[in-house]
Amino acid sequence: MSAFASVRSVSAQPSRAEGPFADASHAKLAAGRRGLESNEAAIFAVSGDSLWVAAGTTISRRVGAGSSQFDWETYTVRIDTLHSGESITAFAAQGDRLAVSTSFGVQTSQGVYGAGSGLVLSADGGNTWVHHSFSDIFPDSSRQALQIPNGDVQCFGIWFEGENLWSAWTSEFAVMTPDWGVTWNRYRPDSTNNPQPNPFLDDPTLQHRYLHLNYRAYDGTMLGDTLWVGTNAGINRSVDGGVTWENYDELTVGISGDFVPAIAADSENGIVWAATQATGIDEAEIKQREIDYFNDGVFNELDYDLDRDGRLDGPGRNGISWTTDGGLTWQTYVPETDPAFGKTFRAWNFAFDGTTVWVAGSVSGGDALLTSTDLGASWELQPIVTVDGDAVRSASGTGDVAYFDGVLWATTGQGLARSDDRGQTWQFVLAFPQADPLDGGSVEDPDAARSNLETYAFPSPCSPISGTPPNIVFALTQPSDVTIDIYDAGSGLVRTIHRSSVSAGNHTVRWDGRTESGRYVANGVYLYRIT
């Protein structure tokens, strides 16, 4: 069996793929559709025996082994008004109860900022949805009042506490609904009257609320009966259901940085882990230079004490911090200060299994996980490397990580990836139109999108050196060994990729744009042959 197709390799940013792949991604289908529909995988949610992944405005649940695009069932999150560029920013699952938040970009004279759309809830596993708009949750606020530079009220963290659903909001700290969206309780870390519905009657423009760094919350979790919320001013803990809060920051307990975009509970070991990144804000410098942070013509302590704690906090460093004793003491790892590591690593999320901790994040040189097999006593960088030995390199790094049913999962700028050997090698699970089987027969799913080609590659054009390598698509009806020979325009052999005992079904093989010697090829047109 053999087939030929062309692949273009370009140095510029790739355009959106044309043809059947682009058409399929915009198809309007009913709820509970078979197969992945997007390669913009972003956020995982785990509930009982279900693994979910969010992409764009869809969520997909694993219904098989997860190794094929057809091992997933996809649902569209229904909101009242879908804005251009809308995407899911947080996702949590508890049985059939699903909760997501979405955001979109708004263009103003001061630039583009993110705007939250509220929360969308489903009580039946994604078949029907109820959208709770921004004004439903925050009736004292208006969209116009929130059009301020650098951001809006968005939700990046959702978690369950029994029947209670919690969410973290930038400039609004935390909100909890005890009755699935009928009522909304709002919390502040420095309030003596939690919960309270309308705590800022004297701040009609909301400027001071937004620039209060400890009100800018990004994520939260539960460990036992204790609530944890990460903000732009460190980590907050409540042991009384949110009535009172205690703050832990770099200056007081030594966490690496006060920007906490992710916080996770390792219930097996009783450890709370936090991504503690640098804020880049030096309050002492602001005070010394008398910077009018609010641009209101008045310089006072509100301009430099941005978290209202009476101390001058520093910019911090990017690292990971964790506590094994409920916050009494904290341990920290800063990769750039480790001689064995020596790079800046920005952590985004966590996964656990026994004494192993995986951390998704961004690091120069390629996509990778930061891994510890001894609960933080030692760390190593674990690159995302395919079964063919190709290192994955995307601009966004690894956004999320999950360990589920013996398989390690990661979201990258190139799509959803899985590892069956605890992160040593990876395979991508991508959405793409089916190819006609090379050995004859019918396509795997007659109802799913098909290319009507025996083989093709996407995206086209592509740019491996910029993090968008081509994926070569083919299908089989019987298990077989497969060899892919890649040639330049002069028929010179560039690379050979061999796969043994490839199973029946649709497959993608990723070529990282390198020759057999590991050198990136020049821009141009390349041909491949499958045998």
Secondary structure, 3 states (H helix, E strand, C coil): CCCEEEEEECCCCCCCCCCHHHHHHCCCCCCCEECCCCCCEEEEEEECCEEEEEECCEEEEECCCCCCHHHEEEEECCCCCCCCCCEEEEEEEECCEEEEEEEEEEEECCEEEEEEEEEEEECCCCCCCEEECHHHHCCCCCCHHHCECCECCCEEEEEEECCEEEEEECCCEEEEECCCCCCCEEECCCCCCCCCCCCCCCCCCCHHHHCCHHHCEEEEEEECCEEEEEECCEEEEECCCCCCCEEECHHHHCCCCCEEEEEEEECCCCEEEEEEECCCCCHHHHHHHCCCCCCCCCCCHHHHCCCCCCCCCCCCCCEEEEECCCCCCCEEECHHHCCCCCCCEEEEEEEEECCEEEEEEEECCCCEEEEECCCCCCCEEEECEECCCCECCCCCCEEEEEEECCEEEEEECCEEEEECCCCCCEEEECCCCECCCCCCCCCCCCCCCECCCCCEEECCCEEHHHCECCEEEEEECCCEEEEEEEECCCCCEEEEEEEEEECCEEEEEECCCECCCCCECCCEEEEEEEC
